[in-house]
Amino acid sequence: MKIFIKLSILICFSAVLKMHAQEKPNIIILFADDLGYGDLSCYGAQDVKTPNIDQLANEGLRFTDFQVASSVCSPSRAALLTGRYPMRNGFPVAQGKIEKHKDYGLDPDEITIADMLLKEDYATMAIGKWHLGFNKGHQPTDHGFQQHYGLQSNWNTSHPDLDDVYHNGKVVKENVAFETLIGDYTNKAIEYMEENKENPFFLYLAYHSVHSPIKPSKDFIGTSKGSLYGDYVQELDYHVGRLTQALADKKLDENTIVIFLSDNGPAICHFGGSAGPLNGGKYTTMEGGFRIPAIIKWKGKFATGVNDTFLSSMDLLPTLASLAGAETPKDRVIDGKNITSVLKTGKGISPHKYVYYYNGINLQAIRKGPWKLHLPRTSEDQPFWSKNKNEKPFNGSNLKNIGCRGLIALGRPLLFDLDHDMGELTDISKKHPEIVEELLKEAERIKKELGDIDVIGTDQRVPPFENIQEKI
Ligand SMILES: [Ca+2]
């Protein structure tokens, strides 16, 4: 009898455990590359049709003021995964396959979303572009991902390793044609969902689309009215549709959070793309570089509709921790905030008092609510991707004709009211000297904490090489 009771308790206990495991939501982050704020039809694109992403937006929350923490690939990814500013997590500049960056990677002491979820018995996998380090200690499998399948960085034929597909650090396909990657990644993702449908999983799927090369596969060439770039966006949409359909087919829809976002704005001058009504794009600290398309859906659990709350990709770490029952790290500053209540109710005010826009290690702008102040800077202050010796600091007040490069060097502080001027077109610093003063003061304070070109911050992780903003 005693044994029977013990056995029954044990059975009940494991049933409770199993139920808890199934209650934890699956989490999928679909990370597009260089996709602009105006590149999707649900964000107003006219020449491109993205019905699958639009449907995700209709079934979820579509954000109009969701920000990343950098306008280039690596720092934005590092911030999303750690919930911390690139200056704090030690990854402020884009990484290249160069001698100087050989020891540069996401620091082993950083805690990622995958690290946290792995501790909560999630299966974890990264598929696609990594771009956060090539060597041991910096690999996805060193950062909480049980598996990685994809490229180390951007696809490129300039170096023999950069067009090879890796699985957990070993090359499994050599000299891969770029156009085949998106379908291959999607197939792998669908397989992974199938293999893990009985247990909670975290899938971080970082597509190369729509980063250069602008090379859609031949089935998509000519399908849009928006040139090759438009075709490329439509191909991305097709694969997002395959994934969402697979989730529905496998009846995983109701227990899976889908997060779709871009890592930074479009490289307009180089390859096209659209930041919609925003000014600037990739490589700049204007809204076109930092404000990205973002959609979050959890069927039946999260609100739906359009949401204007000012949020950050860094918010995903504490939010997903809370939804998965994980503990947010307490031994360090996490810059992201738990936005679960915004997701559940579709209402709420921004949890961020100030938000900082760094370009490389140069603090260039600071935001409080609708106010955004751009700080003076020279061409010399810029990281290598923005430097231009011939660039004279901008001293005007009307940015209507600033051009696709956006605001780079600047002679004096400029203030914008993003609620009424999201395109950062008209400087109103003279009308609001008290706001300018407050934000300048906060800029001086945060530089002491996070650092800048001329100061190492008290909570800055400094990358392991000299002349951080230079390529060589
Ligand atoms: Ca990017």
Boltz pocket constraint, residues with backbone or C-beta under 6 A from the ligand:
constraints:
  - pocket:
      binder: B
      contacts: [[A, 32], [A, 33], [A, 34], [A, 71], [A, 72], [A, 73], [A, 211], [A, 263], [A, 264], [A, 265]]
      max_distance: 6.0
